[in-house]
Amino acid sequence: MTRSIHLSAPDVGPLEESYVIAALRSGWVAPAGPDLEAFEQAIAERAGTGGAVAVSSGTAALHLALLGVGVEAGDVVIVPTLTFVATANAVRYTGARPVFVDCDPQTGNVDVGLLAELIRRLRSRGERIGAVVPVDMFGSCVDYTALLPVCADAGIPVVEDAAEALGASHRGRAAGSFGQVGILSFNGNKIMTTSGGGMLVSDDAALLARARHLSTQAREPARHYEHRETGYNYRLSNLLAALGRAQLVRLDEMIARRRQLRERYAKLFAPVPGVQLIGGEDGESNCWLTGIAVEPARCGWHAADLGAHLADGDIETRPVWKPMHLQPVYAGAECLLTGAAERLFAEGLVLPSGSALGEPQVTRVLRAIDEFLATRPGAPTR
Ligand SMILES: *Cc1c(COP(=O)(O)O)cnc(C)c1O
């Protein structure tokens, strides 16, 4: 019997087990403790920022980051249409309204020229733009060399959604460090996991202090539970921080495995006309997920055909994110589009990319793809 191969399963083992047991035995079974502080410090170091605040999810981190840069009810916030829904939902939590912008057709990251145009249009109508939230898609950083001056010239704060990009970089600078604040996710399917968790990373000490305050019900330093504003229960638990510390020890090794896997896919698809890997071309991606973009007119098959063939072999694939402007929950939202995100959704396919995949499983995936390609009309003879 063959076992299913998943897209991006958690990669945990004896090291994680030992860290969690040690935390449990230490008695710090609470959203406070030495592992939590050490985890924040280690992540800040990795992201190259002055500090960090650990919270219960990447979504919670986004919510607090948006509040931290001053987003208010009635603002608009610019979000890429090609992202996971959390990016847009966090905007709504603040009472602001997301406006969606299309992506670059190769990387899936925000189209910076189009972003500049959208800023001009919104401004000319007198909208207050509370923030721009670039997303480092599948672990490849946005072109911040182009994006940051556009936002700085317009005086708009940047919140970097680096949920997928821990360990990636742009021109040597770490993902998470580009905006006024960045956020990371440690959800079960991400590059490293705390089973569920997130982090704000920033050089802005006041912003981080405020996020920490809001994440613990905005409790004032008084014995009698004093509260002056509405807070949230968003703090990460010490036990999960211990898991995170162990994962961080193994992060480079896990990234290396995902990179190798991506290179093998790249080699496999190189001779196939009309198939391109999404993003990652800068060599600085953490290769969280490897996806392909298919041009059926050139290769004679659809991304969904390959997906169906792999599903027959119990191998999981997924379409690229369904764009936000096509989601029922965001029906009617304002957007500026080129069609690039819709094309990636229609003809993109995300392949198994997890660092826990063993050699026999990787071989099984590559063989199944090979089999599929060999049966296509016009396939090169191998
Ligand atoms: C995973 C993800 C999030 C949300 O993180 P959670 O920890 O699942 O809340 C936000 N943005 C993007 C782009 C993501 O991929």
PDBQT file of the ligand as one rigid body, heavy atoms in Angstrom, charges set to zero:
ROOT
HETATM    1  C1  LIG A 401      -0.050  31.458   6.388  1.00  0.00    +0.000 C 
HETATM    2  C2  LIG A 401      -0.236  32.846   5.967  1.00  0.00    +0.000 A 
HETATM    3  C3  LIG A 401      -0.773  33.823   6.835  1.00  0.00    +0.000 A 
HETATM    4  C4  LIG A 401      -1.421  33.520   8.129  1.00  0.00    +0.000 C 
HETATM    5  O1  LIG A 401      -0.706  32.833   9.050  1.00  0.00    +0.000 OA
HETATM    6  P1  LIG A 401      -1.455  31.942  10.161  1.00  0.00    +0.000 P 
HETATM    7  O2  LIG A 401      -0.358  31.619  11.099  1.00  0.00    +0.000 OA
HETATM    8  O3  LIG A 401      -2.005  30.744   9.458  1.00  0.00    +0.000 OA
HETATM    9  O4  LIG A 401      -2.516  32.782  10.780  1.00  0.00    +0.000 OA
HETATM   10  C5  LIG A 401      -0.801  35.136   6.397  1.00  0.00    +0.000 A 
HETATM   11  N1  LIG A 401      -0.356  35.484   5.181  1.00  0.00    +0.000 NA
HETATM   12  C6  LIG A 401       0.132  34.581   4.318  1.00  0.00    +0.000 A 
HETATM   13  C7  LIG A 401       0.622  35.055   2.995  1.00  0.00    +0.000 C 
HETATM   14  C8  LIG A 401       0.195  33.227   4.664  1.00  0.00    +0.000 A 
HETATM   15  O5  LIG A 401       0.655  32.337   3.784  1.00  0.00    +0.000 OA
ENDROOT
TORSDOF 0
